[in-house]
Amino acid sequence: MFNDQLKNQILDDYTNTLDISDSDKERLEQTYERVANWLKKGDELSEFDIHIFSQGSVGLGTVIKPVGRDDYDVDAVCEFDKTAKCLGSEGLKQLVGDRLKENKSLDYHLDEEGKRCWTLIYNDYHLDVLPSVHTDNDYILATNKDENGAYSYVKTNPLGYRKWFLNIANKYNRMLFENAKIDKLPEYVHKTPLQKAVQLLKQHRNLMFKGDKDKPISIIITTLCALTYEKGSNVFEALEEFMTGYEKHICRNQNGYLIENPTVRGENFAEKWNSNPTKKAAFDKWIDQFKQDFRKLKNSMCVDDFLKTGKEMFGSSFVQ
């Protein structure tokens, strides 16, 4: 009988095909470590204690293969000790940028200065380097440059967020992962239902918004999925919990929409929804489509219908 157990097994197996390949992982690691080592050996940077670690989907174990013109996104945090705060946010950011420019092979790939990061662009992936300062609180201060060119520090907590997410992911599961000094890209031996649910949501989004700059951002999808995660017995249930519970975690206040970083009070992941309403509209459009597609997938009575709907949701690789 084609039941929910078999449906979940297909979804579970499919997420394995979304994972980054060993060869791609090796290339990303090589670039990440080359940049990290170059930054740490800089003369002007060497007077500070520097900790370089990954954040984002690679660190969370939710990275998926790119779709269309998209590429892999690797996020590296370059955290200086708290004495570097005296440089100011502009000084700190330029210090990191200047160090990257000193290396001709890195400078060739270096994009123009971004809002928070310096970005190195390669053929099918890019590496974001976020300069930041350590604090004695549960957050770091990251450099930020607004649309008027004014620099400031903003609070964020990538390591705290990773710990928060993985604690939820492991609530009902045993997962083996490398989490040593976090100077290397984490290695996940077994994925939890939460990690796999996030991968499926991101794959559906990527196919729906191929190259669209207004597509829902991963940190919002990841956070809402984690906040709704309750039972954790399988991928199917994790997706159902997401659809029925995500709305109660999207708040409104005098400034507009609020999806607060669970590990840093005041950091709003939905900040751009308030300055650019098309981004909120894109999220609503995507979530409505996913709900419709998932109901169809769940109600499939035979394998053929299930695979047909899965192909519409996640691409031809679902059937293959």
Steps between C-alpha positions, in 0.01 A plus 500: 500500500626848408481665844653794687797290606597436138437862405731614777765249393499643147530857630773394740700325227455794262663746740821298471520605135477868599816484712818661381729255317835395646689674219307826544545482876874458452520806272303713745718383789818581310386855424369551851825383661717696254316823581499428875874431506577810294301723735656353813855554370457869415747730679241761599251231603750293696491735801145379564369157594285391206248218484373401155203269473211419269139608531188448288376185328840329478541532875141393568511195273219633278698590188354379169628485144443820299216534250537687170724806537523468876828399658627359826517760775766453767498744792812557708513717811829671579465577871762730658557522873322786676804730489437545126180692573714812531558486123136584440278305265635673190860453603449134580321429175763676291776317687355167389433627148853634461645170616297309238613745230867437585466147361476527121329163461233603753471858375415362154185343646415784739171678437424860592446567867168364623271621774651274766746270325782476255408248230728279291324381184596176324342307212230316694538623857581809700654558841376780726742626765334685788732714717387512861608566858469271802305620803452366850129461424314229309557669166768648276512842333502473120595781265217666309484769231159652428365640173636846589851367550493531880681225694386342824516181703196269514438218746484142377582153633583238234654245738214540745250458217673184381493356852131596536405338168696179560360464851150508352598266216638250751208526739362163393792368298856390533716676246874473459676814395841658530492811715853534624654847485273587205795628302420231242171460316281271715450144380157343552498122487122460546236764433202549728140542375524873574809546285341299219173694523693827461680358197169406334347841571803673352498277190132580438573871544801491266301338220218749543724810512782416261738795527232732645662742747177518701489128576445418871832494683628179654542635852125573523406155367749330732391695808127450447550130430702457819250697710215275386693173545330295773495123455785452258424140414539541122532751215130483413394601850760778517357654180143469628596669826663781304191568290258496792715699742720751316250791510500535878874573490463795258428800724398860438604808696515875443788451253328229295574129471726331753667158493752541777826310514434251785854553626537882470235737624446778246625327183205481261526246219192657335649848495499520119130414490434841655716697258409292193141364507563291187714268712212431738270450200747250354507307829118487510487384140754227567340373820156486339641298211688265731187436707302418186773275362562322829130422552497347154812300582359380831169394345661304215340155481764328290871518430455651153295793633747551784798509264321731255423752774849461647649582160289817480613602850867405497603444137570203276770371736220396737387229258852401401 
